[in-house]
Amino acid sequence: MIGRETFWKTGVTAHGVLPVVKWKIAVVNCSNPGGVKKEARVVRASGKDPVLWAVDTTHCGIFQCTVESVWGCDLLGLFRFRMKRPLPVTLAVLPQPECPKPVPQMPDLALSRSMVPKRDGGSAEDYELREYRPGDPMRMVHWKRSAQTGDLIVREPLEPRSIYASLSFSISPDAEEMDSVLGQLYWLSRRLLRLGVRHLIVWSCAGDGKKYAAQLELGEDLEQLLLLLLHAPADETCAKRAQTFTGQVDWHYEIRPRRKERTE
């Protein structure tokens, strides 16, 4: 998370007659296509304490640490051979939840207490009576009421109405603005999930003119979305979802970046 002290921990255990290992490490910011690549050459003897390397947590991002080369050698450096490299390790720096200012009024939960016709039909404890419409299954007919009125009357099953919300924003190339946008998204989305409100996240990337979307219903989906936005915001699957969404939205909020005030 932004601002949290975090370290890469690198170490090696050499087996055999060559007690010294030299390795080259590279760290790349995967969130930025032109991410800065940092390298370090370290010489450590087998059995020594591991090397700690501070991670830059100033801004959101996804970093990948790769061991580019590993060599084992004798104390004098006369003989050496390549050793097997470990797999790359990825680390995500997530945003701090940031409350929007002013705080938006959240969706009206009273809407969820209203009843609407059940989308998939079937049976339900709650229902309303209405006149027969062509295509209604005969099992829905209320025969007693139909006999009383002389017209076909059917039971229409009802279910509680689901509130649906949406959040929208634009991907910014400015790291500080992106920290603010993702921080507000984190805060708002967690709040909606705690209220039990399903919601759609819609975003756009500068320059491509496309809309992207993801639907959130479970708490664990939120962190997966944050990782996607940091690593690959222009996802074609998300673009198709934005084009095909036709649901009704009861509440919408557009997230705008807020720059932090600088003290002289």
RAKAUR-V243244 format. One record per residue. N is the residue number from 1. NEAR is the number of other C-alpha atoms within 8 Angstrom. Layout:
# RAKAUR-V243244
N_NEAR ; N_NEAR
This chain:
# RAKAUR-V243244
1_10 ; 2_11 ; 3_7 ; 4_6 ; 5_7 ; 6_8 ; 7_8 ; 8_8 ; 9_8 ; 10_8 ; 11_7 ; 12_9 ; 13_6 ; 14_11 ; 15_6 ; 16_5 ; 17_5 ; 18_12 ; 19_13 ; 20_13 ; 21_15 ; 22_12 ; 23_12 ; 24_12 ; 25_13 ; 26_12 ; 27_12 ; 28_11 ; 29_13 ; 30_11 ; 31_11 ; 32_7 ; 33_6 ; 34_4 ; 35_9 ; 36_7 ; 37_8 ; 38_8 ; 39_8 ; 40_7 ; 41_8 ; 42_7 ; 43_8 ; 44_9 ; 45_8 ; 46_10 ; 47_7 ; 48_6 ; 49_5 ; 50_8 ; 51_7 ; 52_8 ; 53_8 ; 54_8 ; 55_8 ; 56_6 ; 57_12 ; 58_6 ; 59_12 ; 60_15 ; 61_13 ; 62_14 ; 63_12 ; 64_12 ; 65_11 ; 66_10 ; 67_13 ; 68_9 ; 69_10 ; 70_13 ; 71_11 ; 72_14 ; 73_15 ; 74_12 ; 75_8 ; 76_5 ; 77_7 ; 78_7 ; 79_6 ; 80_10 ; 81_7 ; 82_8 ; 83_8 ; 84_5 ; 85_8 ; 86_5 ; 87_6 ; 88_8 ; 89_7 ; 90_8 ; 91_7 ; 92_10 ; 93_11 ; 94_10 ; 95_12 ; 96_8 ; 97_10 ; 98_10 ; 99_9 ; 100_7 ; 101_5 ; 102_4 ; 103_6 ; 104_7 ; 105_4 ; 106_6 ; 107_8 ; 108_5 ; 109_7 ; 110_6 ; 111_9 ; 112_10 ; 113_8 ; 114_8 ; 115_9 ; 116_8 ; 117_9 ; 118_10 ; 119_4 ; 120_4 ; 121_8 ; 122_6 ; 123_5 ; 124_8 ; 125_6 ; 126_7 ; 127_9 ; 128_8 ; 129_8 ; 130_8 ; 131_8 ; 132_9 ; 133_5 ; 134_4 ; 135_4 ; 136_7 ; 137_6 ; 138_5 ; 139_4 ; 140_9 ; 141_12 ; 142_10 ; 143_8 ; 144_6 ; 145_8 ; 146_12 ; 147_9 ; 148_6 ; 149_7 ; 150_6 ; 151_7 ; 152_12 ; 153_13 ; 154_11 ; 155_11 ; 156_12 ; 157_14 ; 158_13 ; 159_10 ; 160_9 ; 161_10 ; 162_7 ; 163_12 ; 164_12 ; 165_13 ; 166_12 ; 167_13 ; 168_11 ; 169_11 ; 170_8 ; 171_10 ; 172_9 ; 173_6 ; 174_6 ; 175_9 ; 176_8 ; 177_12 ; 178_13 ; 179_11 ; 180_12 ; 181_13 ; 182_11 ; 183_13 ; 184_13 ; 185_12 ; 186_13 ; 187_11 ; 188_9 ; 189_10 ; 190_10 ; 191_8 ; 192_12 ; 193_12 ; 194_7 ; 195_6 ; 196_6 ; 197_12 ; 198_12 ; 199_13 ; 200_12 ; 201_11 ; 202_13 ; 203_11 ; 204_11 ; 205_13 ; 206_8 ; 207_4 ; 208_5 ; 209_7 ; 210_7 ; 211_11 ; 212_15 ; 213_12 ; 214_11 ; 215_8 ; 216_11 ; 217_9 ; 218_7 ; 219_9 ; 220_6 ; 221_9 ; 222_12 ; 223_8 ; 224_8 ; 225_9 ; 226_10 ; 227_11 ; 228_9 ; 229_8 ; 230_11 ; 231_10 ; 232_8 ; 233_9 ; 234_8 ; 235_8 ; 236_7 ; 237_6 ; 238_11 ; 239_13 ; 240_9 ; 241_11 ; 242_12 ; 243_7 ; 244_6 ; 245_6 ; 246_4 ; 247_4 ; 248_5 ; 249_9 ; 250_8 ; 251_9 ; 252_9 ; 253_8 ; 254_7 ; 255_10 ; 256_6 ; 257_8 ; 258_7 ; 259_7 ; 260_4 ; 261_4 ; 262_4 ; 263_3 ; 264_2
